[in-house]
Amino acid sequence: MKRALPVLALTVAALIPLWRYAPSSGTTETTEAAPSTPTPSASSSSSSSSSSSSSSGSTATKTVKGSTVNTSKGAVQVEVTFEGDKISAVRMLQQPNHPQTTAAVPKLISATLDAQSADIDTVSGATITSDGYKESLQAAIDAKGA
């Protein structure tokens, strides 16, 4: 009987945070962008280059949206900016409103810019969002080629 009261009290104390936990249900729109060269000068130089030479036509800037991937945490969608065949910037259009996702987005964008493809590692703690990000990113890369 001496142990029953402390066990009961500690059990209740441990269950209170579980009862109060409210999972995130909404999505947020963000404007996370990777650092890149200044857009106005890059656009003006690429447009003037493409008009003066046909070989410079591949350096044109093109922005493509990936498909919206619905995950159990929320919708994920990316927008990829290409300069020629190179990924110059990635921006999250939709992402789950969750602390792990917010922390993972810069890591995912950095990994994408380093790898120049959707073949990147999943961020620990944001596995579901990472998988949705990679799927939307691959859809954008595929749409660029079409």
FISE-108718 format. One record per residue (C-alpha): z negated, y, x; residue number from 1. Coordinates in pm, whole numbers, always signed. Example, Ala and Ser with C-alpha at 12.3 -4.5 7.8 and 13.67 -1.06 7.14 Angstrom:
! FISE-108718
<rec><Z>-780</Z><Y>-450</Y><X>+1230</X><pos>1</pos></rec>
<rec><Z>-714</Z><Y>-106</Y><X>+1367</X><pos>2</pos></rec>
This chain:
! FISE-108718
<rec><Z>+0</Z><Y>+0</Y><X>+0</X><pos>1</pos></rec>
<rec><Z>-65</Z><Y>+231</Y><X>+295</X><pos>2</pos></rec>
<rec><Z>+299</Z><Y>+201</Y><X>+404</X><pos>3</pos></rec>
<rec><Z>+452</Z><Y>+232</Y><X>+60</X><pos>4</pos></rec>
<rec><Z>+388</Z><Y>+604</Y><X>+14</X><pos>5</pos></rec>
<rec><Z>+537</Z><Y>+716</Y><X>+349</X><pos>6</pos></rec>
<rec><Z>+837</Z><Y>+487</Y><X>+301</X><pos>7</pos></rec>
<rec><Z>+899</Z><Y>+626</Y><X>-47</X><pos>8</pos></rec>
<rec><Z>+860</Z><Y>+987</Y><X>+69</X><pos>9</pos></rec>
<rec><Z>+1097</Z><Y>+941</Y><X>+364</X><pos>10</pos></rec>
<rec><Z>+1352</Z><Y>+764</Y><X>+145</X><pos>11</pos></rec>
<rec><Z>+1355</Z><Y>+1053</Y><X>-103</X><pos>12</pos></rec>
<rec><Z>+1376</Z><Y>+1305</Y><X>+182</X><pos>13</pos></rec>
<rec><Z>+1676</Z><Y>+1121</Y><X>+324</X><pos>14</pos></rec>
<rec><Z>+1855</Z><Y>+1102</Y><X>-12</X><pos>15</pos></rec>
<rec><Z>+1823</Z><Y>+1472</Y><X>-103</X><pos>16</pos></rec>
<rec><Z>+2109</Z><Y>+1585</Y><X>+131</X><pos>17</pos></rec>
<rec><Z>+2329</Z><Y>+1312</Y><X>-15</X><pos>18</pos></rec>
<rec><Z>+2264</Z><Y>+1432</Y><X>-368</X><pos>19</pos></rec>
<rec><Z>+2338</Z><Y>+1792</Y><X>-271</X><pos>20</pos></rec>
<rec><Z>+2663</Z><Y>+1712</Y><X>-82</X><pos>21</pos></rec>
<rec><Z>+2972</Z><Y>+1857</Y><X>-250</X><pos>22</pos></rec>
<rec><Z>+3303</Z><Y>+1748</Y><X>-98</X><pos>23</pos></rec>
<rec><Z>+3575</Z><Y>+2010</Y><X>-60</X><pos>24</pos></rec>
<rec><Z>+3821</Z><Y>+2003</Y><X>-344</X><pos>25</pos></rec>
<rec><Z>+4053</Z><Y>+2298</Y><X>-284</X><pos>26</pos></rec>
<rec><Z>+4311</Z><Y>+2387</Y><X>-26</X><pos>27</pos></rec>
<rec><Z>+4356</Z><Y>+2707</Y><X>+161</X><pos>28</pos></rec>
<rec><Z>+4662</Z><Y>+2880</Y><X>+292</X><pos>29</pos></rec>
<rec><Z>+4635</Z><Y>+2987</Y><X>+652</X><pos>30</pos></rec>
<rec><Z>+4847</Z><Y>+3173</Y><X>+898</X><pos>31</pos></rec>
<rec><Z>+4759</Z><Y>+2979</Y><X>+1211</X><pos>32</pos></rec>
<rec><Z>+5038</Z><Y>+3040</Y><X>+1456</X><pos>33</pos></rec>
<rec><Z>+5092</Z><Y>+2928</Y><X>+1808</X><pos>34</pos></rec>
<rec><Z>+5139</Z><Y>+3192</Y><X>+2073</X><pos>35</pos></rec>
<rec><Z>+5502</Z><Y>+3251</Y><X>+2148</X><pos>36</pos></rec>
<rec><Z>+5731</Z><Y>+3517</Y><X>+2282</X><pos>37</pos></rec>
<rec><Z>+5749</Z><Y>+3835</Y><X>+2075</X><pos>38</pos></rec>
<rec><Z>+5963</Z><Y>+3760</Y><X>+1772</X><pos>39</pos></rec>
<rec><Z>+6148</Z><Y>+4094</Y><X>+1734</X><pos>40</pos></rec>
<rec><Z>+6277</Z><Y>+4096</Y><X>+2092</X><pos>41</pos></rec>
<rec><Z>+6354</Z><Y>+3724</Y><X>+2085</X><pos>42</pos></rec>
<rec><Z>+6547</Z><Y>+3761</Y><X>+1761</X><pos>43</pos></rec>
<rec><Z>+6743</Z><Y>+4061</Y><X>+1878</X><pos>44</pos></rec>
<rec><Z>+6822</Z><Y>+3907</Y><X>+2215</X><pos>45</pos></rec>
<rec><Z>+6923</Z><Y>+3573</Y><X>+2067</X><pos>46</pos></rec>
<rec><Z>+7141</Z><Y>+3734</Y><X>+1803</X><pos>47</pos></rec>
<rec><Z>+7311</Z><Y>+3953</Y><X>+2061</X><pos>48</pos></rec>
<rec><Z>+7346</Z><Y>+3656</Y><X>+2296</X><pos>49</pos></rec>
<rec><Z>+7495</Z><Y>+3436</Y><X>+2028</X><pos>50</pos></rec>
<rec><Z>+7748</Z><Y>+3700</Y><X>+1935</X><pos>51</pos></rec>
<rec><Z>+7855</Z><Y>+3745</Y><X>+2297</X><pos>52</pos></rec>
<rec><Z>+7872</Z><Y>+3381</Y><X>+2400</X><pos>53</pos></rec>
<rec><Z>+7924</Z><Y>+3059</Y><X>+2211</X><pos>54</pos></rec>
<rec><Z>+7707</Z><Y>+2861</Y><X>+2454</X><pos>55</pos></rec>
<rec><Z>+7407</Z><Y>+3079</Y><X>+2366</X><pos>56</pos></rec>
<rec><Z>+7439</Z><Y>+2990</Y><X>+1998</X><pos>57</pos></rec>
<rec><Z>+7189</Z><Y>+2708</Y><X>+2043</X><pos>58</pos></rec>
<rec><Z>+6914</Z><Y>+2959</Y><X>+2127</X><pos>59</pos></rec>
<rec><Z>+6905</Z><Y>+3098</Y><X>+1774</X><pos>60</pos></rec>
<rec><Z>+6567</Z><Y>+3100</Y><X>+1604</X><pos>61</pos></rec>
<rec><Z>+6535</Z><Y>+2874</Y><X>+1301</X><pos>62</pos></rec>
<rec><Z>+6229</Z><Y>+2824</Y><X>+1080</X><pos>63</pos></rec>
<rec><Z>+6192</Z><Y>+2502</Y><X>+881</X><pos>64</pos></rec>
<rec><Z>+5922</Z><Y>+2398</Y><X>+633</X><pos>65</pos></rec>
<rec><Z>+5792</Z><Y>+2044</Y><X>+638</X><pos>66</pos></rec>
<rec><Z>+5726</Z><Y>+1844</Y><X>+327</X><pos>67</pos></rec>
<rec><Z>+5393</Z><Y>+1884</Y><X>+147</X><pos>68</pos></rec>
<rec><Z>+5180</Z><Y>+1579</Y><X>+218</X><pos>69</pos></rec>
<rec><Z>+4901</Z><Y>+1512</Y><X>-32</X><pos>70</pos></rec>
<rec><Z>+4604</Z><Y>+1353</Y><X>+145</X><pos>71</pos></rec>
<rec><Z>+4267</Z><Y>+1254</Y><X>+8</X><pos>72</pos></rec>
<rec><Z>+4126</Z><Y>+1575</Y><X>+161</X><pos>73</pos></rec>
<rec><Z>+4398</Z><Y>+1802</Y><X>+20</X><pos>74</pos></rec>
<rec><Z>+4759</Z><Y>+1910</Y><X>+70</X><pos>75</pos></rec>
<rec><Z>+4902</Z><Y>+1959</Y><X>+419</X><pos>76</pos></rec>
<rec><Z>+5225</Z><Y>+2147</Y><X>+495</X><pos>77</pos></rec>
<rec><Z>+5359</Z><Y>+2297</Y><X>+816</X><pos>78</pos></rec>
<rec><Z>+5629</Z><Y>+2545</Y><X>+905</X><pos>79</pos></rec>
<rec><Z>+5801</Z><Y>+2499</Y><X>+1240</X><pos>80</pos></rec>
<rec><Z>+5993</Z><Y>+2766</Y><X>+1429</X><pos>81</pos></rec>
<rec><Z>+6263</Z><Y>+2642</Y><X>+1664</X><pos>82</pos></rec>
<rec><Z>+6433</Z><Y>+2838</Y><X>+1939</X><pos>83</pos></rec>
<rec><Z>+6737</Z><Y>+2627</Y><X>+2004</X><pos>84</pos></rec>
<rec><Z>+6608</Z><Y>+2270</Y><X>+2027</X><pos>85</pos></rec>
<rec><Z>+6262</Z><Y>+2376</Y><X>+2143</X><pos>86</pos></rec>
<rec><Z>+5960</Z><Y>+2406</Y><X>+1910</X><pos>87</pos></rec>
<rec><Z>+5833</Z><Y>+2759</Y><X>+1973</X><pos>88</pos></rec>
<rec><Z>+5568</Z><Y>+2791</Y><X>+1699</X><pos>89</pos></rec>
<rec><Z>+5395</Z><Y>+2590</Y><X>+1427</X><pos>90</pos></rec>
<rec><Z>+5214</Z><Y>+2741</Y><X>+1131</X><pos>91</pos></rec>
<rec><Z>+5003</Z><Y>+2568</Y><X>+868</X><pos>92</pos></rec>
<rec><Z>+5116</Z><Y>+2667</Y><X>+518</X><pos>93</pos></rec>
<rec><Z>+4863</Z><Y>+2444</Y><X>+341</X><pos>94</pos></rec>
<rec><Z>+4557</Z><Y>+2268</Y><X>+475</X><pos>95</pos></rec>
<rec><Z>+4238</Z><Y>+2120</Y><X>+332</X><pos>96</pos></rec>
<rec><Z>+3942</Z><Y>+2356</Y><X>+315</X><pos>97</pos></rec>
<rec><Z>+3719</Z><Y>+2155</Y><X>+544</X><pos>98</pos></rec>
<rec><Z>+3539</Z><Y>+2245</Y><X>+870</X><pos>99</pos></rec>
<rec><Z>+3686</Z><Y>+1954</Y><X>+1067</X><pos>100</pos></rec>
<rec><Z>+4036</Z><Y>+2051</Y><X>+956</X><pos>101</pos></rec>
<rec><Z>+3983</Z><Y>+2413</Y><X>+1055</X><pos>102</pos></rec>
<rec><Z>+3870</Z><Y>+2300</Y><X>+1400</X><pos>103</pos></rec>
<rec><Z>+4156</Z><Y>+2049</Y><X>+1435</X><pos>104</pos></rec>
<rec><Z>+4449</Z><Y>+2279</Y><X>+1349</X><pos>105</pos></rec>
<rec><Z>+4461</Z><Y>+2465</Y><X>+1684</X><pos>106</pos></rec>
<rec><Z>+4442</Z><Y>+2133</Y><X>+1871</X><pos>107</pos></rec>
<rec><Z>+4726</Z><Y>+1987</Y><X>+1664</X><pos>108</pos></rec>
<rec><Z>+4945</Z><Y>+2293</Y><X>+1715</X><pos>109</pos></rec>
<rec><Z>+4877</Z><Y>+2297</Y><X>+2090</X><pos>110</pos></rec>
<rec><Z>+4957</Z><Y>+1927</Y><X>+2119</X><pos>111</pos></rec>
<rec><Z>+5280</Z><Y>+1979</Y><X>+1925</X><pos>112</pos></rec>
<rec><Z>+5394</Z><Y>+2260</Y><X>+2153</X><pos>113</pos></rec>
<rec><Z>+5313</Z><Y>+2050</Y><X>+2461</X><pos>114</pos></rec>
<rec><Z>+5481</Z><Y>+1732</Y><X>+2332</X><pos>115</pos></rec>
<rec><Z>+5773</Z><Y>+1908</Y><X>+2157</X><pos>116</pos></rec>
<rec><Z>+5767</Z><Y>+1632</Y><X>+1896</X><pos>117</pos></rec>
<rec><Z>+5552</Z><Y>+1479</Y><X>+1623</X><pos>118</pos></rec>
<rec><Z>+5437</Z><Y>+1206</Y><X>+1862</X><pos>119</pos></rec>
<rec><Z>+5090</Z><Y>+1351</Y><X>+1920</X><pos>120</pos></rec>
<rec><Z>+4737</Z><Y>+1214</Y><X>+1923</X><pos>121</pos></rec>
<rec><Z>+4518</Z><Y>+1224</Y><X>+1614</X><pos>122</pos></rec>
<rec><Z>+4226</Z><Y>+1467</Y><X>+1635</X><pos>123</pos></rec>
<rec><Z>+3893</Z><Y>+1285</Y><X>+1615</X><pos>124</pos></rec>
<rec><Z>+3702</Z><Y>+1380</Y><X>+1301</X><pos>125</pos></rec>
<rec><Z>+4017</Z><Y>+1496</Y><X>+1120</X><pos>126</pos></rec>
<rec><Z>+4216</Z><Y>+1174</Y><X>+1108</X><pos>127</pos></rec>
<rec><Z>+4346</Z><Y>+1216</Y><X>+753</X><pos>128</pos></rec>
<rec><Z>+4454</Z><Y>+1575</Y><X>+811</X><pos>129</pos></rec>
<rec><Z>+4610</Z><Y>+1481</Y><X>+1147</X><pos>130</pos></rec>
<rec><Z>+4816</Z><Y>+1209</Y><X>+984</X><pos>131</pos></rec>
<rec><Z>+4932</Z><Y>+1447</Y><X>+711</X><pos>132</pos></rec>
<rec><Z>+5013</Z><Y>+1711</Y><X>+973</X><pos>133</pos></rec>
<rec><Z>+5223</Z><Y>+1466</Y><X>+1176</X><pos>134</pos></rec>
<rec><Z>+5410</Z><Y>+1351</Y><X>+863</X><pos>135</pos></rec>
<rec><Z>+5490</Z><Y>+1707</Y><X>+755</X><pos>136</pos></rec>
<rec><Z>+5584</Z><Y>+1801</Y><X>+1113</X><pos>137</pos></rec>
<rec><Z>+5822</Z><Y>+1506</Y><X>+1141</X><pos>138</pos></rec>
<rec><Z>+5983</Z><Y>+1605</Y><X>+809</X><pos>139</pos></rec>
<rec><Z>+6040</Z><Y>+1957</Y><X>+943</X><pos>140</pos></rec>
<rec><Z>+6189</Z><Y>+1823</Y><X>+1266</X><pos>141</pos></rec>
<rec><Z>+6418</Z><Y>+1593</Y><X>+1066</X><pos>142</pos></rec>
<rec><Z>+6521</Z><Y>+1879</Y><X>+835</X><pos>143</pos></rec>
<rec><Z>+6611</Z><Y>+2094</Y><X>+1134</X><pos>144</pos></rec>
<rec><Z>+6851</Z><Y>+1831</Y><X>+1260</X><pos>145</pos></rec>
<rec><Z>+7023</Z><Y>+1800</Y><X>+919</X><pos>146</pos></rec>
